[in-house]
Each structure stands twice: as structure tokens, then as C-alpha cells.
Amino acid sequence: MAELLNRLEDFVVPYLDDIAIFSDTWESHIKHMETVLQRIKRAKLTIKPSKCKFAQQNVKFLGHIVGQGFLTPSEIKVQAVLEFPTPRTKTQIRAFLGLAGYYQKYINLFSVIAAPLTDALKGRAKKGEITWTTKCENAFRELKGKLIDKPVLYAPNFEREFILFKRTLQTQVWEQF
């Protein structure tokens, strides 16, 4: 699909057999849809209308809700993270970190929060029981808590001024540029 839609990256995101088309205006969206549909037709492929959603303000795509200028995790996927039982083995910790890690872009300092869990994976044995510490429990709960807050990422507004901060973790010092 990516090859079929090559050079349309300005308004198309293909993933396997899914295609997301995004546009700034209704008029450009119609043109973008026509372009994509023409490519599909030229390749002698078909689409199933019952699986299509056209002209949506928000769409579910790859575990996210994508809308005009925002991105947020899909509630169903977040629910899977929230319902994850307390890990008792290295395999379960890896599974939880994989699931929660998919949404790490929404969680500020994800790797710092998850550090006790990744530390619990250290050691020679790939599988087996782990020592579940208070730090592990706190990290586990905090990662879940960050997703309960329904985080949203917004597209930058290039009409406004940007303020950049640099954080040094060892000293907890913030610098403004």
C-alpha cells in the first residue's frame, strides 16, 4: 500500500491495508480522496465501502484517535493497559512495558517512570519470578495513572511563539532558551 501511495505523504498515511487521508479544507479533502481512489482503481484494487469512513472529524487509526490538530490514545487500548494485572514475572513486565510503551509519547518522562520496571528485568534469567518492589508498584501505578488522565497531543501553532526548555535529570535544573 505504501508503494501504491508513494509521493502522497503530504495527505496520506498508509499502514498495511489501512489508509488515512487528512486535509486542511473540505475542498482539498475531496481532491485528496479522488487522488487516492484513482490510484487504487489504477492498481485494480478494490475497497469495501462498509469498512470505509469518509469525511470524519476524528478517526481511530493504529490505536489512536486522530483529529484536526490533535492525537489521543484510543480508549479501548488504554483500557487494556489499565486492566493489566500486576506483573509477577519478567515476561509479564515485558508485556506491560510493551503495551504501555506504545503510548509513551503521551507520558512525559516515560523511561524515568518505567526505570524500576526495566531494572527488574536485569539479570541473567530471561524468564521467571521477579522481586516486585515498592518502586516497581509505584512505577506500575504511575504509568497507568498517566493514561487515566486521557492525555492529548496537539499540533503546534506556528502562529505563536515557541518556548523551549531543556531539563537535566541529575540536577533537576530547567533552562529556558
Secondary structure, DSSP 8 states (H G I E B T S, - for coil): -TTTTTT-TTTEEEETTEEEE--SSHHHHHHHHHHHHHHHHHTT----GGG---S-SEEEETTEEEETTEEEE-HHHHHHHHT-----BHHHHHHHHHHHHTTGGGSTTHHHHHHHHHHHT-SS-SSSB----HHHHHHHHHHHHHHHT---EE---TTS----EEEETTTTEEEE-
